[in-house]
């Protein structure tokens, strides 16, 4: 399948149910054509100069040049779980931007925290120096992390955190007398980032083929998509989870335990459509990693900071990794930051002599981003967002599961405020769509239809076709019902477009 993703957006939504510190937004922006400082309409300037990420630009080229003739969607403002485009149209943000805006849009106190810090100390690196905000945030993150994960290495995002974790794993084993341990194991269809190392760990072949050769030493095992499991495992989640975990042990044995450094796993796998861990899965994985002296890396770029419930999703699922990688929700997207959080054991070889970790980022632990992260986490504490997610997640799931009566909806899965809806060609046989059908379904119909129905979410075919939802953590039952209603109106007509 193609790795191109499609996002869609739209009209109205009720007020967030959790408390917010922002004034209500009763009016949309004036629907007049805005221009850049050079006097160019924004849509034209975007088409001519902006290179979008993971974007098919042909759809935005003029029709006469062979393109689709569509305008580039331009989002100009947000408030709570709502966003507006440059024409004044209102949308529900059903994806929290990109699994990011946990506390919702328009939080004035986060903007004020950024401005205050920029006035005091706009920038200083962490290269042999420190500054108060990075120190405070490191201490706070270590307090949320389980076990002895007390050492925080700041990055600029999740992919860089994954890159840092693989490099740390390699160096740690070199420093502790096991220089052959350098390989990593991850899961099929899993996405771990775009840097060359993180892309090697990623399990989506079509996302990698244009950039090969990549970093060698990355190997894949089956994921935990029980909907696509063999018939003997579909009705026994625990047996399936143990089977999937044992494939990791099998891969370590095949490659040689003295060559494998780490296993990278998301608590709930994103790509493919929100695969939660079956019962007993992570318990067995932890046992396997301990048996072979392999590091367990919990990639929580999406799942951390309340997306599943706890600040770190490994706590939700009851396992203690050796490293956590995280980013996105740490600042709710108000400023970029990421982190690798490592155990005291992994830091020990770096405590003495001339040994150091020859790795870093200019903007890692940026003072402004760290200040915004602290203010963002204050909102979590003040408004009880983690408890809010834990209380309301079953209601969100129940609302989405009402869509299972539609012929095209094969499965609804996920945890917390993070769900995937898998679309099927034949519900009885679980037959999926071929590439051409998926193209017509996702890009030929769903993208525009979801936009028109009033929902910004993700229609994704990295694996079997799914619709993904990860809204701001502030919403509740009225918004669940609204999102589900909009999805039903679109999905009910999907089959007619195949």
CORDA-V197217 format. One record per residue. N is the residue number from 1. RES is the residue in three letters. PHI is phi in whole degrees, -180 to 180 (NA if undefined). PSI is psi in whole degrees, -180 to 180 (999 if undefined). OMEGA is omega in radians with two decimals (* if undefined). Layout:
N:RES:PHI:PSI:OMEGA / N:RES:PHI:PSI:OMEGA
This chain:
1:UNK:NA:155:3.07 / 2:UNK:-69:151:3.09 / 3:UNK:-94:-1:3.13 / 4:UNK:-65:136:3.13 / 5:UNK:-109:158:-3.11 / 6:UNK:-125:132:3.04 / 7:UNK:-117:149:-3.09 / 8:UNK:-136:160:-3.02 / 9:UNK:-151:-178:-3.14 / 10:UNK:-179:-137:-2.74 / 11:UNK:-95:-80:-2.94 / 12:UNK:-127:162:3.10 / 13:UNK:-160:150:3.10 / 14:UNK:-71:174:-3.13 / 15:UNK:-73:145:3.08 / 16:UNK:-58:147:-3.08 / 17:UNK:-87:-26:3.11 / 18:UNK:-81:155:3.13 / 19:UNK:-62:147:3.05 / 20:UNK:-134:163:-3.13 / 21:UNK:-103:19:-3.05 / 22:UNK:-116:154:3.11 / 23:UNK:-74:149:3.13 / 24:UNK:-63:149:3.13 / 25:UNK:-105:96:-3.09 / 26:UNK:-88:-18:-3.07 / 27:UNK:-125:144:3.09 / 28:UNK:-89:164:3.12 / 29:UNK:-61:154:3.11 / 30:UNK:-62:125:-3.05 / 31:UNK:-78:59:3.08 / 32:UNK:-112:158:-3.08 / 33:UNK:-75:114:3.12 / 34:UNK:-87:155:-3.12 / 35:UNK:-127:158:3.05 / 36:UNK:-72:170:3.07 / 37:UNK:-56:-24:3.12 / 38:UNK:-83:-2:3.11 / 39:UNK:88:11:-3.14 / 40:UNK:-93:134:3.02 / 41:UNK:-55:139:-3.04 / 42:UNK:-56:-41:-3.13 / 43:UNK:-61:-40:3.12 / 44:UNK:-68:-43:-3.14 / 45:UNK:-65:-39:3.10 / 46:UNK:-64:-44:-3.13 / 47:UNK:-63:-35:-3.04 / 48:UNK:-88:-25:-2.97 / 49:UNK:-132:-26:-3.03 / 50:UNK:-89:127:3.11 / 51:UNK:-100:103:-3.09 / 52:UNK:-71:154:3.13 / 53:UNK:-85:135:3.14 / 54:UNK:48:44:-2.99 / 55:UNK:-122:134:2.97 / 56:UNK:-84:103:-3.05 / 57:UNK:-74:-16:-3.12 / 58:UNK:-61:-30:-3.10 / 59:UNK:-70:-17:-3.12 / 60:UNK:-101:-1:3.09 / 61:UNK:-79:151:3.13 / 62:UNK:-56:146:-3.09 / 63:UNK:-56:-41:-3.10 / 64:UNK:-65:-20:-3.14 / 65:UNK:-93:8:-3.13 / 66:UNK:97:2:3.13 / 67:UNK:-92:-177:-3.10 / 68:UNK:-83:-14:3.09 / 69:UNK:75:12:-3.12 / 70:UNK:-88:153:3.05 / 71:UNK:-80:151:3.02 / 72:UNK:-70:125:3.08 / 73:UNK:-64:128:-3.10 / 74:UNK:-121:112:-3.12 / 75:UNK:-95:127:-3.00 / 76:UNK:-115:-16:-3.06 / 77:UNK:-158:154:3.07 / 78:UNK:-141:152:3.09 / 79:UNK:-152:118:-3.11 / 80:UNK:62:-125:3.12 / 81:UNK:-99:16:-3.11 / 82:UNK:-116:148:3.05 / 83:UNK:-133:160:3.14 / 84:UNK:-130:146:3.05 / 85:UNK:-96:-179:-3.04 / 86:UNK:-73:-3:3.08 / 87:UNK:-105:7:3.10 / 88:UNK:88:6:-3.12 / 89:UNK:-81:137:-3.08 / 90:UNK:-100:141:-3.10 / 91:UNK:-131:152:2.88 / 92:UNK:-85:127:3.05 / 93:UNK:-86:91:-3.11 / 94:UNK:-86:6:-3.12 / 95:UNK:-128:9:-3.11 / 96:UNK:50:47:-3.08 / 97:UNK:77:-81:3.02 / 98:UNK:-151:65:-3.10 / 99:UNK:62:37:-2.91 / 100:UNK:-123:-51:-2.87 / 101:UNK:-82:72:-3.03 / 102:UNK:-60:-44:-3.03 / 103:UNK:-92:4:3.14 / 104:UNK:91:165:-3.12 / 105:UNK:-81:159:2.97 / 106:UNK:79:23:3.14 / 107:UNK:-79:104:-3.06 / 108:UNK:-62:-36:-3.06 / 109:UNK:-67:-26:3.10 / 110:UNK:-74:-38:3.05 / 111:UNK:-64:-39:3.14 / 112:UNK:-68:-37:3.10 / 113:UNK:-63:-40:3.11 / 114:UNK:-64:-46:-3.12 / 115:UNK:-64:-42:-3.13 / 116:UNK:-63:-44:-3.12 / 117:UNK:-68:-38:3.13 / 118:UNK:-63:-33:3.10 / 119:UNK:-72:-33:-3.08 / 120:UNK:-84:-50:3.10 / 121:UNK:-156:102:-3.05 / 122:UNK:-74:-36:-3.12 / 123:UNK:-157:140:2.87 / 124:UNK:-160:140:-3.07 / 125:UNK:-81:166:3.09 / 126:UNK:-100:20:3.14 / 127:UNK:-82:91:-3.12 / 128:UNK:72:5:3.10 / 129:UNK:-128:175:3.08 / 130:UNK:-146:164:3.00 / 131:UNK:-140:158:-2.98 / 132:UNK:-57:-41:-3.05 / 133:UNK:-66:-41:3.12 / 134:UNK:-65:-39:3.12 / 135:UNK:-63:-48:-3.13 / 136:UNK:-61:-44:-3.09 / 137:UNK:-69:-40:3.10 / 138:UNK:-60:-44:3.12 / 139:UNK:-62:-41:-3.11 / 140:UNK:-68:-43:3.13 / 141:UNK:-65:-40:3.10 / 142:UNK:-62:-34:3.09 / 143:UNK:-66:-32:3.11 / 144:UNK:-79:-29:-3.02 / 145:UNK:-75:151:-3.13 / 146:UNK:-80:169:3.01 / 147:UNK:56:-138:-3.10 / 148:UNK:-105:30:3.08 / 149:UNK:-78:87:-2.98 / 150:UNK:-115:-3:-3.06 / 151:UNK:-113:121:-3.02 / 152:UNK:-112:120:3.08 / 153:UNK:-109:115:-3.03 / 154:UNK:-84:143:3.08 / 155:UNK:-128:-171:3.11 / 156:UNK:-102:-7:3.14 / 157:UNK:-176:-177:-3.06 / 158:UNK:-70:-43:3.13 / 159:UNK:-60:-40:3.12 / 160:UNK:-69:-32:3.09 / 161:UNK:-67:-41:3.09 / 162:UNK:-64:-45:3.10 / 163:UNK:-57:-44:-3.13 / 164:UNK:-64:-39:-3.10 / 165:UNK:-66:-41:3.12 / 166:UNK:-66:-42:3.13 / 167:UNK:-63:-41:3.11 / 168:UNK:-64:-43:-3.14 / 169:UNK:-59:-45:3.13 / 170:UNK:-62:-48:-3.08 / 171:UNK:-68:-39:-3.14 / 172:UNK:-57:-47:-3.10 / 173:UNK:-72:-30:3.03 / 174:UNK:-65:-40:-3.11 / 175:UNK:-73:-20:-3.09 / 176:UNK:-109:22:2.99 / 177:UNK:83:19:3.11 / 178:UNK:-130:64:-3.01 / 179:UNK:-66:-17:3.13 / 180:UNK:-77:-13:-3.10 / 181:UNK:-83:102:-3.09 / 182:UNK:-140:-14:-3.07 / 183:UNK:-80:159:3.09 / 184:UNK:-131:153:3.11 / 185:UNK:-123:135:3.07 / 186:UNK:-142:-174:-2.98 / 187:UNK:-108:155:3.10 / 188:UNK:-59:137:3.08 / 189:UNK:73:-6:-3.13 / 190:UNK:-69:145:3.10 / 191:UNK:-113:128:-3.11 / 192:UNK:-127:5:3.06 / 193:UNK:129:174:-3.04 / 194:UNK:-103:-18:3.03 / 195:UNK:-58:158:-2.99 / 196:UNK:-58:-41:3.10 / 197:UNK:-69:-48:3.14 / 198:UNK:-62:-34:3.12 / 199:UNK:-69:-33:3.04 / 200:UNK:-64:-37:3.12 / 201:UNK:-71:-29:3.10 / 202:UNK:-60:142:-3.06 / 203:UNK:-109:35:-3.13 / 204:UNK:-117:99:-3.03 / 205:UNK:-55:-43:-3.07 / 206:UNK:-71:-16:3.07 / 207:UNK:-80:-14:-3.01 / 208:UNK:-111:-24:-2.92 / 209:UNK:-60:-32:-3.13 / 210:UNK:-74:-12:-3.03 / 211:UNK:-117:7:3.12 / 212:UNK:-75:151:0.10 / 213:UNK:-79:141:3.13 / 214:UNK:-99:-172:3.10 / 215:UNK:-67:125:-3.12 / 216:UNK:-73:159:3.02 / 217:UNK:104:13:3.14 / 218:UNK:-108:129:-3.05 / 219:UNK:-130:151:-3.00 / 220:UNK:-115:146:3.06 / 221:UNK:-127:166:3.14 / 222:UNK:-61:150:3.07 / 223:UNK:-90:-170:-3.04 / 224:UNK:-108:36:3.09 / 225:UNK:-80:90:-3.07 / 226:UNK:-68:-24:3.10 / 227:UNK:-62:-30:3.14 / 228:UNK:-105:13:3.12 / 229:UNK:-73:164:3.04 / 230:UNK:-60:150:-3.04 / 231:UNK:-55:-34:-3.13 / 232:UNK:-67:-17:-3.10 / 233:UNK:-107:-15:-3.01 / 234:UNK:-62:-32:-3.07 / 235:UNK:-100:7:-3.13 / 236:UNK:-136:82:-3.07 / 237:UNK:-56:-39:-3.12 / 238:UNK:-66:-44:3.11 / 239:UNK:-63:-39:3.11 / 240:UNK:-65:-42:3.13 / 241:UNK:-62:-42:3.11 / 242:UNK:-68:-38:3.08 / 243:UNK:-61:-47:-3.11 / 244:UNK:-64:-41:3.11 / 245:UNK:-65:-40:-3.12 / 246:UNK:-66:-21:3.06 / 247:UNK:-67:-27:3.06 / 248:UNK:-68:-46:3.09 / 249:UNK:-61:-41:3.14 / 250:UNK:-61:-44:3.14 / 251:UNK:-66:-40:3.11 / 252:UNK:-63:-44:3.12 / 253:UNK:-63:-42:-3.10 / 254:UNK:-65:-44:-3.13 / 255:UNK:-76:-26:-3.08 / 256:UNK:105:116:-3.10 / 257:UNK:-56:-27:-3.14 / 258:UNK:-80:3:3.10 / 259:UNK:-116:-11:-3.04 / 260:UNK:-99:126:-3.09 / 261:UNK:-98:-39:-2.96 / 262:UNK:-155:156:2.99 / 263:UNK:-118:125:-3.14 / 264:UNK:-106:120:-3.13 / 265:UNK:-138:137:2.94 / 266:UNK:-83:142:3.07 / 267:UNK:-56:-48:2.95 / 268:UNK:-120:117:-3.07 / 269:UNK:-69:130:-3.09 / 270:UNK:-77:-66:-3.05 / 271:UNK:-63:140:-3.01 / 272:UNK:97:-19:3.03 / 273:UNK:109:57:2.92 / 274:UNK:61:72:3.09 / 275:UNK:-92:109:3.08 / 276:UNK:-77:161:3.11 / 277:UNK:-78:134:3.06 / 278:UNK:-68:162:3.11 / 279:UNK:-56:134:3.08 / 280:UNK:84:-8:-3.04 / 281:UNK:-63:-56:-3.06 / 282:UNK:-71:-29:3.05 / 283:UNK:-61:-46:3.11 / 284:UNK:-67:-41:3.13 / 285:UNK:-60:-43:3.11 / 286:UNK:-60:-43:3.11 / 287:UNK:-61:-42:-3.12 / 288:UNK:-64:-46:-3.13 / 289:UNK:-63:-40:3.11 / 290:UNK:-65:-40:-3.10 / 291:UNK:-61:-40:-3.04 / 292:UNK:-103:8:-3.09 / 293:UNK:53:55:3.11 / 294:UNK:-117:137:-3.11 / 295:UNK:-77:139:3.06 / 296:UNK:-101:116:3.13 / 297:UNK:-105:121:3.10 / 298:UNK:-95:103:-3.13 / 299:UNK:-83:101:-3.04 / 300:UNK:-111:33:3.11 / 301:UNK:-55:-39:3.10 / 302:UNK:-97:-41:-2.90 / 303:UNK:-80:-16:-3.11 / 304:UNK:-76:173:3.03 / 305:UNK:57:55:2.94 / 306:UNK:86:-7:-3.08 / 307:UNK:-61:-36:3.08 / 308:UNK:-100:-28:3.11 / 309:UNK:154:-61:3.14 / 310:UNK:-80:171:3.04 / 311:UNK:-62:-37:3.03 / 312:UNK:-124:130:-3.02 / 313:UNK:-69:-21:3.05 / 314:UNK:-60:-30:3.05 / 315:UNK:-68:-37:3.10 / 316:UNK:-62:-36:-3.05 / 317:UNK:-103:3:2.95 / 318:UNK:75:37:3.06 / 319:UNK:-132:155:3.13 / 320:UNK:-115:109:3.11 / 321:UNK:-80:176:3.03 / 322:UNK:-90:-28:3.13 / 323:UNK:-142:141:2.94 / 324:UNK:-114:133:2.96 / 325:UNK:-110:138:-3.05 / 326:UNK:-154:166:-3.13 / 327:UNK:-169:-117:3.12 / 328:UNK:14:-83:-3.00 / 329:UNK:-72:-5:-3.12 / 330:UNK:-60:-35:3.08 / 331:UNK:-115:7:-2.99 / 332:UNK:55:26:3.08 / 333:UNK:81:2:-3.10 / 334:UNK:-74:-15:3.03 / 335:UNK:-163:144:-3.03 / 336:UNK:-78:137:3.06 / 337:UNK:-166:155:3.03 / 338:UNK:-147:174:-3.13 / 339:UNK:-158:147:2.90 / 340:UNK:-110:123:-3.13 / 341:UNK:-111:118:-3.03 / 342:UNK:-115:158:-3.13 / 343:UNK:-75:160:3.08 / 344:UNK:-59:-34:3.12 / 345:UNK:-59:-42:-3.12 / 346:UNK:-73:-27:3.14 / 347:UNK:-81:-22:-3.01 / 348:UNK:-53:-45:-3.13 / 349:UNK:-64:-15:-3.10 / 350:UNK:-95:1:-3.06 / 351:UNK:-81:-16:-2.92 / 352:UNK:-128:154:2.99 / 353:UNK:64:-142:-3.08 / 354:UNK:-98:4:-3.11 / 355:UNK:-68:136:3.05 / 356:UNK:-151:168:3.14 / 357:UNK:-94:104:-3.06 / 358:UNK:-79:68:-3.00 / 359:UNK:-157:145:3.10 / 360:UNK:176:174:-3.13 / 361:UNK:-135:138:3.13 / 362:UNK:-53:-44:-3.03 / 363:UNK:-100:10:3.10 / 364:UNK:-65:128:-3.12 / 365:UNK:69:28:-3.11 / 366:UNK:-50:135:-3.09 / 367:UNK:-56:-42:-3.13 / 368:UNK:-67:-45:3.14 / 369:UNK:-64:-40:3.12 / 370:UNK:-65:-39:3.10 / 371:UNK:-65:-42:3.11 / 372:UNK:-65:-40:3.11 / 373:UNK:-60:-44:3.13 / 374:UNK:-62:-43:3.13 / 375:UNK:-67:-38:3.10 / 376:UNK:-63:-44:3.13 / 377:UNK:-69:-28:3.01 / 378:UNK:-62:-40:3.10 / 379:UNK:-63:-43:3.07 / 380:UNK:-53:-49:-3.09 / 381:UNK:-67:-46:-3.06 / 382:UNK:-66:-38:-3.06 / 383:UNK:-100:1:3.08 / 384:UNK:60:44:-3.03 / 385:UNK:-68:-33:3.11 / 386:UNK:-64:-45:3.10 / 387:UNK:-65:-35:3.12 / 388:UNK:-61:-43:3.12 / 389:UNK:-66:-47:-3.11 / 390:UNK:-61:-38:-3.13 / 391:UNK:-72:-38:-2.99 / 392:UNK:-98:-14:-3.13 / 393:UNK:-56:-43:3.11 / 394:UNK:-62:-32:3.12 / 395:UNK:-72:-37:3.09 / 396:UNK:-64:-47:3.12 / 397:UNK:-59:-47:-3.11 / 398:UNK:-60:-39:3.12 / 399:UNK:-64:-47:-3.13 / 400:UNK:-66:-33:-3.13 / 401:UNK:-68:-16:3.05 / 402:UNK:-66:-17:3.12 / 403:UNK:-75:-9:-3.11 / 404:UNK:-67:-11:3.08 / 405:UNK:-79:-8:3.11 / 406:UNK:-81:138:-3.10 / 407:UNK:-59:-29:-3.07 / 408:UNK:-85:-13:-3.10 / 409:UNK:-92:111:-3.13 / 410:UNK:-91:-37:-3.04 / 411:UNK:-152:145:2.98 / 412:UNK:-123:123:-3.04 / 413:UNK:-148:162:3.12 / 414:UNK:142:-169:3.11 / 415:UNK:-149:158:3.06 / 416:UNK:60:-126:3.06 / 417:UNK:-110:49:-3.02 / 418:UNK:-148:100:-3.02 / 419:UNK:-133:149:3.05 / 420:UNK:-122:142:3.10 / 421:UNK:-118:109:-3.12 / 422:UNK:-85:132:-3.13 / 423:UNK:-100:137:-3.06 / 424:UNK:-129:156:3.09 / 425:UNK:-82:-38:3.14 / 426:UNK:-137:114:-3.04 / 427:UNK:-67:-38:-3.08 / 428:UNK:-66:-41:-3.09 / 429:UNK:-98:-7:-3.08 / 430:UNK:64:23:3.13 / 431:UNK:-65:133:3.14 / 432:UNK:-96:-177:-3.11 / 433:UNK:-94:148:3.01 / 434:UNK:-79:177:-3.04 / 435:UNK:-59:-44:-3.11 / 436:UNK:-66:-41:3.13 / 437:UNK:-67:-40:3.12 / 438:UNK:-63:-40:3.10 / 439:UNK:-60:-46:-3.14 / 440:UNK:-67:-39:-3.10 / 441:UNK:-69:-53:-3.01 / 442:UNK:-77:-48:-3.05 / 443:UNK:-96:-30:-3.14 / 444:UNK:-79:-22:-3.09 / 445:UNK:-131:-59:-2.92 / 446:UNK:-61:-42:-3.08 / 447:UNK:-56:-53:-3.14 / 448:UNK:-69:-40:-3.09 / 449:UNK:-66:-40:3.09 / 450:UNK:-66:-39:3.07 / 451:UNK:-58:-49:-3.10 / 452:UNK:-68:-30:-3.13 / 453:UNK:-79:-13:3.06 / 454:UNK:100:32:-3.09 / 455:UNK:-139:121:2.98 / 456:UNK:-92:115:3.09 / 457:UNK:-149:-158:-3.06 / 458:UNK:-130:122:2.97 / 459:UNK:-104:120:-2.87 / 460:UNK:-134:137:3.09 / 461:UNK:-123:32:2.98 / 462:UNK:-82:83:-2.90 / 463:UNK:114:-148:3.08 / 464:UNK:-80:152:-3.04 / 465:UNK:-61:132:3.13 / 466:UNK:-140:159:2.90 / 467:UNK:-113:128:-3.09 / 468:UNK:-111:146:3.13 / 469:UNK:-133:132:3.08 / 470:UNK:-153:72:-3.02 / 471:UNK:-75:170:3.00 / 472:UNK:-53:149:-3.05 / 473:UNK:-76:-1:-3.08 / 474:UNK:-85:-13:-3.01 / 475:UNK:-82:167:-3.11 / 476:UNK:-144:-155:-2.98 / 477:UNK:-56:-44:3.13 / 478:UNK:-59:-39:-3.14 / 479:UNK:-73:-36:3.07 / 480:UNK:-58:-46:-3.12 / 481:UNK:-64:-40:-3.14 / 482:UNK:-65:-46:3.12 / 483:UNK:-60:-46:-3.12 / 484:UNK:-63:-40:3.13 / 485:UNK:-62:-43:3.14 / 486:UNK:-66:-41:3.09 / 487:UNK:-61:-44:-3.12 / 488:UNK:-60:-43:-3.10 / 489:UNK:-63:-33:-3.14 / 490:UNK:-83:-48:-3.06 / 491:UNK:-68:-28:3.13 / 492:UNK:-64:-26:-3.14 / 493:UNK:-102:6:-3.02 / 494:UNK:-68:-41:-3.05 / 495:UNK:-61:-31:-3.11 / 496:UNK:-67:-14:-3.07 / 497:UNK:-103:11:3.10 / 498:UNK:-100:999:*
